[in-house]
């Protein structure tokens, strides 16, 4: 009898009770299970490859519900990921990781959410950030705490014609620098353009005024003083 089985009530072999098989069973096409399937492998065979384990499947695995894995999940597929729709592991939903996650190469984030604080943006980090290489920020960078730069690279300048521009240093910016509070320099301060001091504090001694210099003053050009 070659009658196919589409439900538990039809097929070439049909039983109203259970089915016990002492040895191997081979199913030529689909296996449909209407209840819970328990694999009672007494040896609890560990899986070390696609051909070992208590349950071996030569095809794909589709699960309409939740799947829990009590051991290590190893994916041997080496397909690289170039966007959210490819890669060896692909999910249409989110990814929650309770413990550490290590990415062997590049981590790409497809979100474009603008960051307006420490709780917004395409990438949100509730802890610290350790970065062994360079960091490039295309937009605004805001730091709520102390920024410490451990590099000891000296600041140097390049002269092109009559124009002098900075070209190296521990902190290097192609734009301006705004500082609301005090700034202290342990070494020399080189200024390639015009320096304007905004406060109009009157000087009544060597320790008062808008600009206070505890050392000498060397000037290669003219000096004009509007007051005494």
Buried (B, 14 or more C-beta within 10 A) or exposed (E): EEEEBEEEEEEEEEEEEEEEEEEEEEEEEEEEEEEEEEEEEEEEEEBEEEEEBEEEEEEEEEEEEEEEEEEEEEEEEEEEBEEEEEBEEEEEEEEEEEEEEEEEEEEEEEEEEEBEEEEEBEEEEEEEEEEEEEEEEEEEEEEEEEEEEEEEEEBEEEEEEEEBEBEEBEEEEEEEEEEEEEEEEEEEEEEEEEEEEEEEEEEEEEEEBEEEEEEEEEEEEEEEEEEE
